[in-house]
């Protein structure tokens, strides 16, 4: 994880401000995300870092804000065929990028 994200997380935690960290844990090409890519989302909706292209950003933001609100981590899979990804404990959502690919990420 990038040091500046850790510093930001530390500052937010010290001030008692909510945030979520999202990390790519699996990918299938042609996704632009890579395993280990990380982003921090603040409670006000600011995104710091990178976890994939623009078509994944709105899903990341929505799910990160939900995680901040309810305090529950999420394992997401964004896939062109989300029904094929469905398994217990996984939130399977459609990948909206025309290029396709699959990105699994943990939000906590």
C-alpha positions in Angstrom: 0.0 0.0 0.0 1.2 3.5 -0.8 2.6 5.3 2.3 0.5 8.4 1.7 -2.7 6.3 2.0 -1.5 5.0 5.3 -0.7 8.5 6.5 -4.2 9.7 5.4 -5.8 6.7 7.1 -3.9 7.4 10.3 -4.9 11.1 10.3 -8.6 10.3 9.6 -8.6 7.6 12.4 -7.0 10.1 14.8 -9.8 12.6 14.1 -12.5 9.9 14.4 -13.5 10.4 10.8 -14.9 7.4 8.9 -13.2 5.9 5.9 -12.9 2.7 4.0 -9.9 1.0 2.3 -10.5 -1.0 -0.8 -7.9 -3.5 -2.2 -7.9 -5.5 -5.4 -7.5 -9.2 -4.4 -8.1 -10.8 -7.8 -8.4 -9.8 -11.4 -9.0 -11.3 -14.8 -7.9 -9.5 -17.9 -8.5 -7.2 -19.7 -9.2 -5.2 -16.4 -6.9 -2.3 -15.8 -6.7 -3.0 -12.1 -3.9 -5.1 -10.6 -3.8 -7.2 -7.5 -2.7 -5.0 -4.6 -4.1 -1.7 -6.0 -5.6 0.2 -3.1 -7.9 3.2 -2.6 -9.1 5.0 0.4 -12.6 6.5 0.4 -13.6 9.1 2.9 -17.0 9.5 4.5 -17.5 12.6 2.3 -16.9 10.6 -0.8 -13.3 11.6 -1.7 -11.3 8.8 -3.4 -7.6 8.6 -2.9 -5.5 6.0 -4.7 -6.5 3.8 -7.6 -8.4 0.6 -7.9 -9.3 0.4 -11.5 -10.7 2.5 -14.4 -13.4 5.0 -14.3 -16.2 2.5 -14.9 -15.4 0.8 -11.6 -15.2 4.1 -9.6 -18.9 4.6 -9.1 -19.3 1.1 -7.8 -16.3 1.4 -5.5 -17.6 4.7 -4.1 -21.2 3.4 -3.5 -20.0 0.2 -1.8 -17.3 2.0 0.3 -19.8 4.5 1.5 -22.1 1.7 2.5 -19.3 0.0 4.4 -18.5 3.2 6.2 -22.2 3.6 7.2 -22.8 0.1 8.4 -19.3 -0.8 9.5 -19.4 -4.1 7.6 -16.6 -5.2 5.2 -17.5 -6.4 1.8 -16.0 -8.7 -0.8 -17.0 -7.5 -4.2 -16.7 -9.1 -7.6 -17.3 -6.9 -10.6 -17.8 -9.1 -13.6 -19.4 -9.1 -17.1 -21.4 -12.1 -15.9 -22.0 -11.5 -12.2 -24.3 -14.6 -11.8 -21.3 -16.8 -12.6 -19.3 -15.2 -9.8 -22.0 -15.7 -7.1 -20.9 -17.5 -4.0 -21.5 -17.1 -0.2 -20.2 -13.9 1.3 -19.5 -12.3 -2.1 -21.4 -9.3 -3.6 -21.4 -10.0 -7.3 -22.1 -6.9 -9.4 -21.9 -6.1 -13.1 -18.7 -4.8 -14.7 -19.7 -1.8 -16.7 -16.4 -1.4 -18.6 -16.9 -2.3 -22.3 -13.5 -4.0 -22.2 -14.8 -6.6 -19.7 -12.6 -8.4 -17.3 -13.3 -9.2 -13.6 -12.1 -7.4 -10.5 -12.5 -8.7 -7.0 -11.9 -6.3 -4.2 -12.2 -6.2 -0.4 -13.6 -3.1 1.2 -13.2 -2.6 4.9 
